[in-house]
Amino acid sequence: MARPDLVLTGGTVVSSTGAHRADLVVHQGRVAALQPSGSACAAAQVIDVSGRYLLPGLIDSHVHFRQPGLEHKEDWVHGSRAAVAGGVTTVIDMPNTRPPLSSPADAWTKHRLVDGASLVDYRFHAGVDPADVSRVAAFTGREAGSVKVFLSGHHTAPEVVRDPVALDRICGLLADRGLTMVCHAEHDDVFALLDRWRGEPGSARDYESHRPRTAGIVAVAQLIDLARRHGTRIHVLHVSGREEADLLTAAAAVGLPVSFEVTGHHLTFTDADIEGLGSLIRLRPAIRDPADRDRLWQAVLERHALTVGSDHAPHTLAEKRRPAAQAPPGLPGVQELLATLYTGLVARQPGAGPAQLLPIVVRLLAEGPAQLFKLEHRKGALEPGRDADVVVFDPTRADPGAPRRIHAKCGWSAYSGLDFQGTVELTLRRGMVAYRRGTDEDFFGTPGGIWL
């Protein structure tokens, strides 16, 4: 091998199966080798990461970076800064922008918008045009290997598939083309019925009763049946309730092609937090009760959940402070994703150390999404030949009142005031510095994210 570009020496390399001391050798943007710790290796640059853990760059497969059309909430410059500050080097962006991404031409237009602005590598989830669902047949894996279907809508997601015949057709088309369906699984008819009975919520505290778990249970049962009949690969997003988690775990256990995601906010907050945070944690699906949060943590620890995502969906504070019925659901979270997961793991597994907990992080935030979205040839692990996306993580360093500096464009975080365990010190994207934590201010590298 020619003289490598970079060696990270003295660290502990983490995979989904364990952690071991090794020097990580980087050449031409790829992992060139893992060598015994302390091996002599001349390189253009050597960084001593003794005492730190090296994670593969994280993949957040559920972000809303809001371009085009909603740039007052977020954009790719700020969203990708928030991502690399949290150790995320690859994102998959959602289609519900203005206009939405509902054709291959839209994907290329979005790429031209993002190109040169992003610090992270990226892919897109395609959207569905409810007026002509057959348009999903035009997508290939190049434009989008996955299609997002909203079974219920809200302020920034008006493109809802309500017709069961249309949903059946979508599943058949995606199965024929080997594309994955990612789904917001709440049944809109359930909400419509409840709204006709109860009217609009009068306060943030009333919100959950107007958007209850019932809609999620009905939608998940419907999706499991579709997966059984069509063989469509279905990944259910932001599962919030214990019944949904049970149904999806059972379906996967008997061999159906279904999986699910949980989010950092559903792992962190419960309905008791609404009293203090109000509409800041107004979400779809809604925040549930402590028993639901416990079931989601069980899904994390017992390998029921395949991925953890941020559902990074910023709104301005002015929008979030509207009256309860008008306040849009969603919160920023890509910067806090690793911190929330690792902090929660430390609290839930007090006898375990970083070498036992960080492989769980890698499984859910790197390996799982890489496999699901067919990125494992480049992403998801620190192995020779894969991209040198690396997170230098210090698990011993606390971050009280985190996040210390908010990089999302909206400028706020529902997690402010919480104490996070562990910090991202350095993030490399394909061997280049994308982020370095600073004492007074953080350093960001040159945007150079590519469309995967």
ZADO-931833 format. One record per residue (C-alpha): x, y, z. Coordinates in Angstrom, 3 decimals. Example, Ala and Ser with C-alpha at 12.3 -4.5 7.8 and 13.67 -1.06 7.14 Angstrom:
BEGIN
PT         X         Y         Z
PT    12.300    -4.500     7.800
PT    13.670    -1.060     7.140
***
This chain:
BEGIN
PT         X         Y         Z
PT     0.000     0.000     0.000
PT     1.185     3.521    -0.777
PT     1.834     5.851     2.098
PT    -1.581     6.285     3.773
PT    -3.216     9.656     4.191
PT    -4.155     9.251     7.835
PT    -3.733     6.946    10.801
PT    -5.928     7.143    13.903
PT    -3.791     5.526    16.565
PT    -4.482     4.271    20.061
PT    -8.258     4.041    19.838
PT   -10.807     1.255    20.273
PT   -12.624     0.276    17.096
PT   -16.283    -0.654    17.567
PT   -18.389    -2.995    15.442
PT   -21.842    -4.400    16.060
PT   -20.252    -7.497    17.597
PT   -17.686    -5.945    19.914
PT   -14.808    -3.552    20.424
PT   -11.048    -3.977    20.140
PT    -7.931    -1.813    20.231
PT    -6.579    -1.080    16.768
PT    -4.996     1.600    14.640
PT    -7.261     2.691    11.792
PT    -5.472     3.376     8.510
PT    -7.160     5.640     5.937
PT    -6.152     6.025     2.287
PT    -7.986     7.812    -0.498
PT   -11.165     8.147     1.524
PT   -11.467     4.469     2.418
PT   -10.492     2.308     5.362
PT    -7.238     0.761     4.171
PT    -6.436    -1.438     7.163
PT    -6.947    -2.125    10.838
PT    -3.585    -2.775    12.450
PT    -2.501    -3.807    15.944
PT    -2.511    -0.821    18.243
PT     0.812     0.993    18.207
PT     2.009    -0.500    14.934
PT     4.574     1.648    13.203
PT     2.935     3.159    10.126
PT     4.185     6.250     8.357
PT     1.315     8.435     7.207
PT     0.755    11.954     5.977
PT    -1.121    12.635     9.222
PT    -1.328    10.760    12.512
PT    -3.983    11.538    15.125
PT    -3.661    10.116    18.617
PT    -7.114     8.998    19.799
PT    -6.006     7.094    22.879
PT    -8.853     6.474    25.284
PT   -11.444     7.169    22.607
PT   -13.763     4.836    20.732
PT   -13.958     4.795    16.934
PT   -17.453     4.250    15.558
PT   -18.419     3.945    11.908
PT   -20.071     7.120    10.662
PT   -23.694     6.970    11.733
PT   -26.615     6.766     9.312
PT   -29.773     8.688    10.103
PT   -32.325     7.235     7.731
PT   -35.092     9.634     8.810
PT   -34.449    13.352     8.411
PT   -36.435    16.288     7.080
PT   -33.913    18.853     5.861
PT   -36.830    20.902     4.447
PT   -35.420    21.917     1.054
PT   -36.990    22.858    -1.239
PT   -39.744    25.144    -0.049
PT   -39.426    25.166     3.733
PT   -35.991    26.675     4.193
PT   -37.135    28.994     6.953
PT   -37.242    25.885     9.195
PT   -34.096    24.068     8.038
PT   -31.739    23.696     5.089
PT   -28.938    21.356     4.057
PT   -26.164    23.652     5.252
PT   -27.465    23.775     8.822
PT   -28.998    20.292     8.867
PT   -25.783    18.643     7.746
PT   -23.806    20.666    10.314
PT   -26.111    19.383    13.041
PT   -25.658    15.868    11.650
PT   -21.839    15.753    11.693
PT   -21.777    17.421    15.133
PT   -23.714    14.357    16.290
PT   -21.541    11.823    14.455
PT   -23.942    11.301    11.548
PT   -22.187    11.115     8.171
PT   -25.018     9.786     5.973
PT   -28.675    10.816     5.904
PT   -31.734     9.733     3.967
PT   -34.026    12.705     3.482
PT   -37.804    12.561     3.419
PT   -39.851    13.622     0.373
PT   -42.473    15.921     1.940
PT   -40.973    19.197     0.794
PT   -42.591    21.873    -1.381
PT   -42.830    20.610    -4.044
PT   -42.611    16.989    -2.868
PT   -40.199    14.482    -4.373
PT   -42.572    12.244    -6.316
PT   -40.720    11.517    -9.572
PT   -37.168    10.592   -10.641
PT   -36.824    14.083   -12.140
PT   -37.613    15.540    -8.704
PT   -34.764    13.478    -7.223
PT   -32.271    14.878    -9.729
PT   -33.535    18.395    -9.088
PT   -33.085    17.907    -5.362
PT   -29.585    16.532    -5.891
PT   -28.608    19.648    -7.824
PT   -29.926    21.729    -4.934
PT   -27.988    19.750    -2.317
PT   -24.774    19.259    -4.283
PT   -22.033    21.456    -2.826
PT   -24.024    22.365     0.294
PT   -23.955    19.159     2.331
PT   -21.369    17.997     4.847
PT   -22.915    14.504     4.801
PT   -23.422    11.894     2.122
PT   -27.070    11.431     1.272
PT   -29.894     9.519    -0.312
PT   -33.561    10.349    -0.743
PT   -36.781     8.554     0.087
PT   -39.216     8.953    -2.792
PT   -42.754    10.145    -2.193
PT   -46.122     9.008    -3.495
PT   -48.550    11.097    -5.510
PT   -51.963    10.020    -4.139
PT   -53.599    11.160    -7.391
PT   -51.486     8.708    -9.422
PT   -49.762     6.090    -7.293
PT   -48.468     4.305   -10.395
PT   -45.772     6.989   -10.638
PT   -43.721     5.063    -8.074
PT   -43.036     2.493   -10.802
PT   -40.696     4.987   -12.496
PT   -38.192     4.969    -9.620
PT   -35.051     2.878    -9.759
PT   -32.574     2.320    -6.958
PT   -30.463     5.155    -8.351
PT   -32.992     7.869    -7.600
PT   -34.454     6.291    -4.472
PT   -34.279     2.765    -3.124
PT   -37.203     3.399    -0.807
PT   -40.617     5.031    -0.987
PT   -42.247     6.903     1.894
PT   -45.973     6.391     2.359
PT   -47.955     8.574     4.744
PT   -51.095     6.849     6.005
PT   -51.926    10.025     7.913
PT   -51.044    13.639     7.279
PT   -50.287    16.860     9.098
PT   -48.982    20.384     8.489
PT   -45.964    19.448     6.378
PT   -47.212    16.085     5.076
PT   -50.344    16.623     3.000
PT   -49.688    13.765     0.523
PT   -51.628    10.992     2.273
PT   -52.636     7.605     0.852
PT   -56.080     6.931     2.277
PT   -57.505     4.573    -0.358
PT   -56.822     0.903     0.565
PT   -56.964    -0.092    -3.107
PT   -54.260     2.451    -3.925
PT   -52.142     1.250    -1.006
PT   -52.500    -2.318    -2.229
PT   -51.315    -1.236    -5.683
PT   -48.313     0.608    -4.248
PT   -47.237    -2.491    -2.339
PT   -47.458    -4.610    -5.467
PT   -45.438    -2.145    -7.534
PT   -42.722    -1.823    -4.906
PT   -42.469    -5.594    -4.461
PT   -42.046    -6.035    -8.228
PT   -39.192    -3.501    -8.282
PT   -37.459    -4.556    -5.084
PT   -38.010    -1.185    -3.432
PT   -38.604    -0.758     0.299
PT   -41.691     0.980     1.672
PT   -41.051     3.207     4.673
PT   -44.248     4.174     6.347
PT   -45.818     6.669     8.719
PT   -48.215     4.119    10.166
PT   -51.183     5.909    11.676
PT   -54.599     5.334    10.132
PT   -56.102     8.655     9.085
PT   -59.706     7.424     9.239
PT   -59.292     6.772    12.958
PT   -58.213    10.359    13.552
PT   -60.981    11.727    11.343
PT   -63.567     9.791    13.338
PT   -62.190    11.021    16.662
PT   -62.033    14.623    15.422
PT   -65.705    14.495    14.423
PT   -66.512    13.321    17.942
PT   -64.136    15.391    20.105
PT   -63.182    18.344    17.938
PT   -59.728    19.885    18.001
PT   -57.421    19.596    21.042
PT   -57.680    22.577    23.359
PT   -54.179    22.252    24.849
PT   -50.898    20.400    24.394
PT   -52.013    18.095    27.195
PT   -55.121    17.073    25.197
PT   -53.149    16.184    22.099
PT   -52.471    12.498    22.803
PT   -56.161    11.729    23.337
PT   -56.869    13.216    19.902
PT   -54.006    11.317    18.232
PT   -53.993     8.064    20.222
PT   -52.246     4.725    19.806
PT   -55.384     3.238    18.243
PT   -54.520     4.664    14.836
PT   -51.053     3.142    14.959
PT   -52.324    -0.297    15.907
PT   -54.864    -0.308    13.062
PT   -52.281     0.874    10.518
PT   -49.612    -1.624    11.588
PT   -52.080    -4.510    11.336
PT   -52.958    -3.334     7.824
PT   -49.292    -3.154     6.791
PT   -48.484    -6.604     8.153
PT   -51.296    -8.024     6.013
PT   -49.941    -6.211     2.941
PT   -46.451    -7.576     3.570
PT   -47.895   -11.072     3.880
PT   -49.851   -10.821     0.624
PT   -47.321    -8.994    -1.559
PT   -43.934    -9.764    -0.018
PT   -43.185    -6.028     0.050
PT   -40.304    -4.988     2.311
PT   -41.978    -2.630     4.817
PT   -40.138    -0.578     7.426
PT   -42.418     1.184     9.917
PT   -41.095     4.504    11.150
PT   -41.159     6.088    14.612
PT   -43.051     3.310    16.385
PT   -44.371     4.839    19.598
PT   -46.550     2.254    21.354
PT   -46.069    -1.147    22.875
PT   -48.854    -2.812    20.888
PT   -47.320    -1.764    17.553
PT   -43.905    -2.992    18.678
PT   -45.393    -6.340    19.707
PT   -47.214    -6.815    16.398
PT   -44.179    -5.950    14.286
PT   -41.834    -8.089    16.390
PT   -44.197   -11.050    16.042
PT   -44.550   -10.546    12.273
PT   -40.780   -10.445    11.776
PT   -40.355   -13.519    13.990
PT   -42.588   -15.590    11.706
PT   -40.683   -14.527     8.622
PT   -42.649   -11.604     7.211
PT   -40.538    -8.851     5.562
PT   -41.293    -6.155     8.116
PT   -39.069    -4.162    10.445
PT   -39.341    -0.995    12.478
PT   -37.606     2.121    13.712
PT   -37.775     3.851    17.065
PT   -36.723     7.455    17.604
PT   -34.547     9.269    20.079
PT   -37.467    11.328    21.338
PT   -39.746     8.357    21.982
PT   -36.870     6.750    23.896
PT   -36.369     9.910    25.955
PT   -39.679    11.601    26.711
PT   -43.004    10.439    28.128
PT   -46.366    12.138    28.424
PT   -45.291    13.441    31.849
PT   -42.828    15.745    30.062
PT   -45.634    17.538    28.220
PT   -46.347    19.592    31.329
PT   -42.977    21.301    31.073
PT   -42.218    21.163    27.348
PT   -45.699    21.559    25.873
PT   -45.823    21.831    22.097
PT   -42.033    21.493    21.789
PT   -42.618    17.740    22.033
PT   -45.832    17.727    20.070
PT   -45.138    14.896    17.626
PT   -46.727    12.499    15.199
PT   -46.906     9.842    16.520
PT   -47.482    11.428    19.896
PT   -45.300    10.920    22.955
PT   -46.742     7.995    24.939
PT   -46.556     6.756    28.530
PT   -43.655     5.222    30.518
PT   -44.757     1.650    29.733
PT   -44.514     2.422    26.023
PT   -41.039     3.902    26.460
PT   -40.006     0.782    28.388
PT   -41.239    -1.421    25.523
PT   -39.253     0.614    23.002
PT   -36.115     0.207    25.099
PT   -36.810    -3.510    25.190
PT   -36.959    -3.395    21.387
PT   -33.547    -1.706    21.344
PT   -31.902    -4.128    23.756
PT   -33.471    -7.344    22.463
PT   -32.895    -6.664    18.736
PT   -36.559    -6.160    17.882
PT   -35.963    -2.695    16.374
PT   -33.773    -2.589    13.272
PT   -32.942     1.122    13.312
PT   -33.072     4.215    15.472
PT   -33.774     7.483    13.674
PT   -34.040    11.102    14.670
PT   -37.088    12.110    12.622
PT   -35.276    15.459    12.534
PT   -38.229    17.711    11.700
PT   -37.520    21.300    12.747
PT   -40.046    24.112    13.018
PT   -39.486    27.660    14.178
PT   -40.279    28.494    17.781
PT   -42.989    30.859    16.546
PT   -44.680    27.951    14.765
PT   -44.389    25.666    17.781
PT   -45.925    28.334    20.044
PT   -49.124    28.563    18.056
PT   -52.391    27.423    19.716
PT   -52.514    23.683    20.318
PT   -54.568    22.821    17.257
PT   -52.230    24.752    14.927
PT   -48.793    23.945    16.390
PT   -47.024    21.638    13.907
PT   -45.682    18.280    15.109
PT   -41.949    17.634    14.975
PT   -38.661    18.585    16.587
PT   -34.966    18.782    15.645
PT   -32.959    15.726    16.649
PT   -30.162    14.666    14.299
PT   -27.473    16.358    16.400
PT   -28.801    14.722    19.577
PT   -29.433    11.232    18.157
PT   -26.243     9.478    19.283
PT   -26.259    11.300    22.619
PT   -29.842    10.321    23.438
PT   -29.300     6.678    22.535
PT   -25.999     6.291    24.382
PT   -27.181     8.233    27.447
PT   -30.278     6.066    27.628
PT   -28.225     2.884    27.288
PT   -25.978     3.955    30.159
PT   -29.051     4.548    32.328
PT   -30.726     1.290    31.324
PT   -27.618    -0.894    31.607
PT   -25.730     0.553    34.599
PT   -23.383    -2.424    34.896
PT   -22.185    -2.235    31.303
PT   -19.301    -0.218    29.951
PT   -18.668     1.435    26.577
PT   -17.321    -1.791    25.074
PT   -20.704    -3.435    25.723
PT   -22.968    -0.458    24.935
PT   -21.391     1.067    21.851
PT   -21.854    -2.099    19.730
PT   -25.596    -1.613    20.283
PT   -25.243     1.936    18.950
PT   -23.380     0.650    15.887
PT   -26.005    -2.021    15.246
PT   -28.878     0.456    15.274
PT   -27.271     3.599    13.844
PT   -24.845     2.123    11.315
PT   -25.151    -1.555    10.449
PT   -28.958    -1.804    10.522
PT   -29.735     1.147     8.241
PT   -26.816     0.256     5.920
PT   -28.240    -3.216     5.365
PT   -31.857    -2.115     5.066
PT   -31.139     0.612     2.532
PT   -28.430    -1.306     0.631
PT   -25.505     0.878     1.613
PT   -23.392    -1.850     3.220
PT   -20.904    -1.937     0.346
PT   -19.715     1.500     1.524
PT   -21.259     2.361     4.890
PT   -22.102     0.861     8.263
PT   -18.780    -0.589     9.437
PT   -15.094     0.244     9.827
PT   -13.759    -2.455     7.522
PT   -11.125    -2.322     4.772
PT   -12.656    -1.091     1.535
PT   -15.533     0.796     3.105
PT   -15.715     4.567     3.316
PT   -13.601     6.100     6.062
PT   -16.577     7.635     7.841
PT   -15.366     7.721    11.432
PT   -16.686     9.111    14.705
PT   -14.176     9.696    17.500
PT   -16.288     9.338    20.630
PT   -15.328     9.949    24.245
PT   -17.800     8.033    26.450
PT   -16.324     9.378    29.679
PT   -16.994    13.031    28.957
PT   -20.344    14.346    30.117
PT   -22.195    17.113    28.309
PT   -24.395    18.779    30.949
PT   -27.324    20.849    29.788
PT   -26.720    19.591    26.245
PT   -26.628    20.285    23.428
PT   -23.984    22.871    24.185
PT   -24.222    24.529    20.759
PT   -27.260    24.006    18.542
PT   -26.478    23.795    14.836
PT   -29.971    23.200    13.421
PT   -31.304    26.311    11.709
PT   -34.334    26.550    14.011
PT   -31.961    27.268    16.908
PT   -33.695    25.286    19.651
PT   -33.683    21.783    21.107
PT   -36.243    19.947    23.217
PT   -33.279    18.228    24.888
PT   -31.779    21.449    26.274
PT   -31.156    21.071    29.989
PT   -30.686    17.297    29.872
PT   -27.327    15.807    30.802
PT   -25.848    13.728    28.002
PT   -23.187    11.091    28.556
PT   -20.344    11.005    26.034
PT   -19.281    13.468    23.356
PT   -18.356    13.447    19.695
PT   -14.874    14.904    19.389
PT   -14.228    14.400    15.680
PT   -16.237    13.286    12.658
PT   -14.593    12.198     9.406
PT   -16.510    11.856     6.149
PT   -14.573     9.681     3.690
PT   -11.350    10.495     5.493
PT   -11.849    14.272     5.605
PT   -12.634    16.261     8.728
PT   -16.310    17.205     8.666
PT   -16.519    18.278    12.319
PT   -14.175    18.928    15.207
PT   -15.444    19.849    18.643
PT   -13.936    23.088    19.896
PT   -13.704    24.738    23.272
PT   -15.207    28.043    22.186
PT   -16.652    27.159    18.804
PT   -16.930    24.068    16.665
PT   -15.024    23.577    13.410
PT   -16.749    22.343    10.258
PT   -14.985    21.097     7.176
PT   -15.720    21.808     3.543
PT   -19.079    20.556     2.233
PT   -18.468    17.586    -0.020
PT   -21.285    15.160     0.604
PT   -22.195    12.947    -2.347
PT   -25.395    11.345    -3.593
PT   -25.033     7.637    -2.936
***
